[in-house]
């Protein structure tokens, strides 16, 4: 009897030891040993050794034993795993947790899936601003309750800021752009549009913008204004613009040489990706529909940067760089459908590991989307990369 009791206790202790040293992982769609090993911070070989009888091709919903290198965090790990698995099966949008970035996913698409805004995701994942999305990356998904609580607190904070701000009135002149005016007042294009919703699509000449800025900034702007500025507006009204318009025309007729302004590049990317979902339209240069070069023209034109009309003409401006030197904001060109000359263009939004380049473009089959040079179609069609912001 005592002997049997010892045997039972031995097997119980071995079972407890085994459970303490391994985590059970249920295989979900799209996972392989490399993805699972990265998720738990272990080596592929460690998982293979712990599962000698596992098939080479993992089966959906089967279970693997994962070596538990950190026993203190082992209990918390399965909870995250369950959430990550649930993500692949469209988890409820009101549940906070972790989302693993899949191929071709964008911030906009993930935010829509969880009924959140892109800003909500960026606030919950500060590194997204600098590093962007990467395949296999796990990002935190805030619950709708957390977002609602943050938005309830926001008016209280914004009220304090507004109380110290001054509202200025600014008339839109000929040839001016949103980017130029927003830079003059030290705000972003998005903030200018937020304060003046009626200019979101078009900013007509003569429109009176209302711009709210801190009092110190308003004082500095008024101090730099010269007495001649009102006279210039009077001259425009009376068609006496001989001294002012030629210079404006000259500046806007060529691609600008701009320093390494990461803020401008991010705004260009935000402006272009803001059109995701817009349909393809041959010759289109507006939100009613874009062709590939039309999307680039519209995006850069919003920041007072002029591009030629066609993709092949755009491929002749700026500086050609190698794919290894490619950066965000560069234009990327392709020869699609077996063409002998360049006939497609996009703008680079991310340069990932392994030489992968992600770009926003207007595709004939999908409208404005984000694609990757790792896709076989674009791997074969790739032609060159040009830097237009020197």
N, C-alpha and C positions, 0 to 999 in steps of 0.2 A: 504493500500500500504506500509506504513512504517512498519506495523506488519510483512508483508511477507518479506520485506527486512531484518528485524532483524533475522527471521527464517533462511533465506538463509545464512546470515553471520555466524550464530551460527553453522550450519552444515558444512560450509567451514572451520571454525576454528577447529571444532572437527576432521574433516578429516585430516587437516594439522598436528594437534597434534598427531593423530594416526600414520601418516606416519613418524613423527619425532621420535616416540617412538618405532617403529618396523622396521625391515629390512625384505624384501621379499627374501626368499631363494628357489631356484628351486632344487628339489631333483634329484640327479644324481645317477648313478649306484653304488651299494655297500654301500650307506650311510644309517645310522640309526640315531635315536635320540641322542645316545651317541656320535657318530662321529661329528654330527652337533653341539651339545652343546659344545664340546671341541673346535671346530673351532671358535666359537664366544665367548668363555669364559663365558658361562652361564650354568645354571643347566638344566638337562633334564626336571625337574618339571616346570621350567619357560616356556619352549617351549610348554609343554603339556597344561599348563594353558592358554597360548596365542592362542592355537588351540584346543578348546574343542571338535570340530566336526571332527578332523582329525582321520582317521582310524588307528588301531593298527599297521597294516602292511603298511608302507609308499609306495605310488605309484610313479613310475618313472615319472619325469617331472612335478609332482604336486608341489604346492607352500605352504610353511609354513611361518608364521610370527615369526620372531625372536626378542625377547625383546632387545631393543637398550640401553645398559647400559652406553655407552659412546657416546653421541651425536656428539662430535667433530670429532670422527673417523668413524662415521656411513657412511659418504659419500664415504670414501675410501674403506670400507669393501667390497661392492658389486663387485668392480673391481677385487679383489683377488678371490672372489667366482666364478666369471665368468671364470677366468683363470683355477681355480681348476676343474670346471665342464668340461671345454674344454680338460683338461688333460685326462679325462676318454674317450674322443672321439678322441684321437690321434691328439692333437693340433699341428699346424705347428711348425716345429723344429726351425724356425727362430724367434719365438716369445718368449720374455723373460716373466717369470711369476713364478708361484708357482706350485710344483708338490707334491701331497699327496702320500706317500709311501704305496703301497698295499702289501698284503701278498705274500711272496716268491720273491718280487722284490729285485734286487741287484743294486749296483752302476753301474756296467758294463752294465746291461740291461737298466737302466734309461738313461745313457750317450748315448747308441746306439740309443734309441728312439728319442732323441733330436739332434742327429748328433753331439755329443760333446765327449770329452775325460773325463775319470774319474778325471784327474787332474783339468779340467775346473770346474767340480762340486765341488771338494774339495776347490778350491780357492774361489768359490762363497758361500760356506758353511763351514767355518773353523772348526766348532764343529764336523763335520763328522770324522775328524782325530782321535778325542778322544772317541766320543760316538758311532760312526757307525750309521747304518740305524735302524729305529724303525718303526713298522707298525703304520700308521696314522700320522707320522711326515710330516711336510710340509717343503720342501727344495726349495731354490731359483734356478731357471733355467736361466742362463745367455743367452742372445741372441748371435747369431753367429757374429753379428757386434761387440759386446763387446769383444768376444774371439779374433776376428781378430785384434781389436785395441790393445789388450794386447800382442798378438804375434808380432805385428809390433814394439812395444816398447822393446820387449825382447832382440833382437840382440844388441841393443844399450847398454843395461845393461851388457849382457854377454861379450861383447867386452872389457869392462872395466875390468871385472874379469879375462878374459883370458890373458890380457896384463901383469898381475902380476903373472901368473902361470908358473910352470916349468914342462916340459914333461920328465918323467923318463921311462926308458925301463926296463922291468922286465921279466925274463925268467921263464916260468912255470915248476916247478919241479914235480917229481913223488909224487902222493898221495895228492897234493895240491888241494884246492877247491876255488871257486870264493869267498865264504864267508870269508875264511881265508885271502886271498890276499886283499880283499876290506877292511877288518878290519885293516890289517897292514898299509894301506895307508889312513885310515880315511875316506873312501867313502862307499857308499852303493853298493850292488850287481848290482842294476839297473844302477847306474852311471858307474860302470866298464864295463857293457855290452854296454852302450851307447857310451863310448869311444872306445870300441873294438867290433863292431857289429859282426865280424866273430866268436866270441866265445859264441854267444848267445845260441847256441844249445850244443856245446861241446868245452871243453878247453883242447887241446892236450898237452901232455908233450913236452917241448922244444919250445912252442910257445912264441914269444916275444910280451908281452903286452906293450902298450904305455899308460901310466897313467899320467894324468895332475893333479897336485896338487899345492897349494900355495907354494911360494918359502920357507917360514918359515918351512912348513911341509917337503919339500924336503931336506932342510938342516938338520933337525932333524933326518930323516930316514938315510941319508948318515953318520951322526955322530954316529949312533948306530950300523952301519954295522961293523963287525969285519974282520980282515985280513983273517981269516980262511974260510969265506964264499966262496970266489972264489975257494979255494982248495976243498971244498965240491963238487962244481959243476964239477971240474976236476975229482974227485974221482968217481962221478956218471958216467961220460963219459967213464971211464976206468974200470967200474964194480967193483970198490973198495968201496963198500958201507956198509961194515959190521958194522960200528959204527953208521951209521945214520938211515938206514932203519928199524931195529928192533923197535926203539922208535916210529917212524911214524906208523908202523903197529899196535903197541900196542895201541896208542891213538885212532886210527880209528876203532878198533875192537869192541868198547863198546859204549853204549849210554853215552853221556857226562853229567856230573853234572854241570849245568849252573845256574848262579844267576838269579834274577828276571829281565832279560833284556827285557823290553817292546819293544825296537827297534827290537831285534831279532825275537820276536813273531810276530810283525807286518810284518816283511820281510817274515817270513814263510807263513803267511796268504796271503800276496800279491803274493808270488810265487805259492801257491796252486791255488788261485782263478784266477791267470793268465792263467790257463789251462781250464777254464770254456768253455764248448762247444766241448772239445776233446772227441772223441767217446770212448765207453767202449770196452776193448779188454782183453779177458781172458789171464792172465799171463803177461799183458803189463806193462812196466815200463818206457815208453818213450812217447813223444808227438804224436807218431803214434797211441797210444791207451793205456789206463790204466785200470787195475782192481783196486779194492778199496785199497788193501794193496800196490799195485804198485805205486799208486799216493802218498801215504804216504812215501814210500821208496825214490822215486825220489825227493820229496819236501825236506825232511830232509837231504838227501845226498848232496843236493846243499849247505848245511851249515855245512858239515863235521860231520853230526850226523847220525850214522848207526842204522837202524832198522832191525829186523828179517823179513823174507820173507812173512809169512802168517799173516792174521788178528788174528788168535787164539794165535800165538806166540807173536805178538805185544801186546796182552792183558795181557801178563805175565811179561812185563817189566815196569819200573817206579813205581809209587805209585798210588794205587787205591784210588779215592776220591768220595765223594757222589755227586749226581747231583746238590745239593744246593751249593757245594763248587767249581763247575766247573768254569774254566777260559778259556779265549781265548788261543789257542795253545795246549790245552789238546786233547788227543785222545778219541773218543767216539765209543763204540762198541755195536753191535746189534746181535740178533739171528733172522734172517729173514726166512720167509717161513716155520715157525713152527719148525725150527732146534733146536736140544737140546744143541748144543754148538755154541760158537761165530763163525760167518762166514762173518761179515761185519764191516768195520771201516771207520771213517771219522775224520776230525780235526775241532774242535770248532772254529768258527770265530766270534761268538757273543753270549753273555748271556743276554737275554732281560728280561723285567719285567714279573712277573707271572711264573717264572721258565722255560720260553721257551729257548731252546738252538738251535742255528742255526749252521750248520756244512757243510763243503765242502767235497764232496765224489764223487767217480765214481760209478754211478748207472748203472745196466745192461740195464735199459730201457731209460735212458737219458744221459748217459755219465757223464762228470764232471759237477755237478750242486751244488747248495746250497739248503739244505732241513731243516726242522724244526722238533723238537721233539713234536710239537703240532699237526703234521699230524698224524691221527689215526694209520697209518701203522707203523710209527716209534715209536709212543707211546707204542704200543703193543710189538714191537720187541726190545726196549731198554734193554741193559744189564748192562753196567758199563762205568765209565770214568776213564782214567789213565793219570797221569801227568808224562811226560817223561823229562821235563825240571825242575829239582829240584834245 
